């Protein structure tokens, strides 16, 4: 098998390399791929190199907590909140599940002094970002993003 492969994350819609994938070129560099896409690459026989970081909700939750503080997995009568900071009730979701973040409004009912916020991760376009922010602002929910659009 040739060492060159085109790698494209179909779930998050992001190409991990603009040209053919050369494992030597990428050796020692970190890039991220979602779990579903990593599984797909493995089914295709493309070996995952050790520098791939699998981006999951739990990893984003820990990273966000380290940046902003707060407490993870706070229990309310409506369920568990991903992260509660001094000012926000935060639901963390992959961009493909962006609508599921609306449950943060239920959690905010039990933590009245906190503002509802959805934090999204994964690949997305500027148009998608604009649409999501428009929808959430209409219901009074702040949206933050783990990374910039592509």
Beta strands, then each sheet from edge to edge (+ up, - down):
strand 1: 4-5
strand 2: 8-9
strand 3: 14-15
strand 4: 21-22
strand 5: 31-33
strand 6: 52-54
strand 7: 71-76
strand 8: 79-84
strand 9: 88-94
strand 10: 115-121
strand 11: 142-145
sheet 1: 1+ 4-
sheet 2: 2+ 3-
sheet 3: 5+ 6+
sheet 4: 7+ 8- 9+ 10+ 11+
end
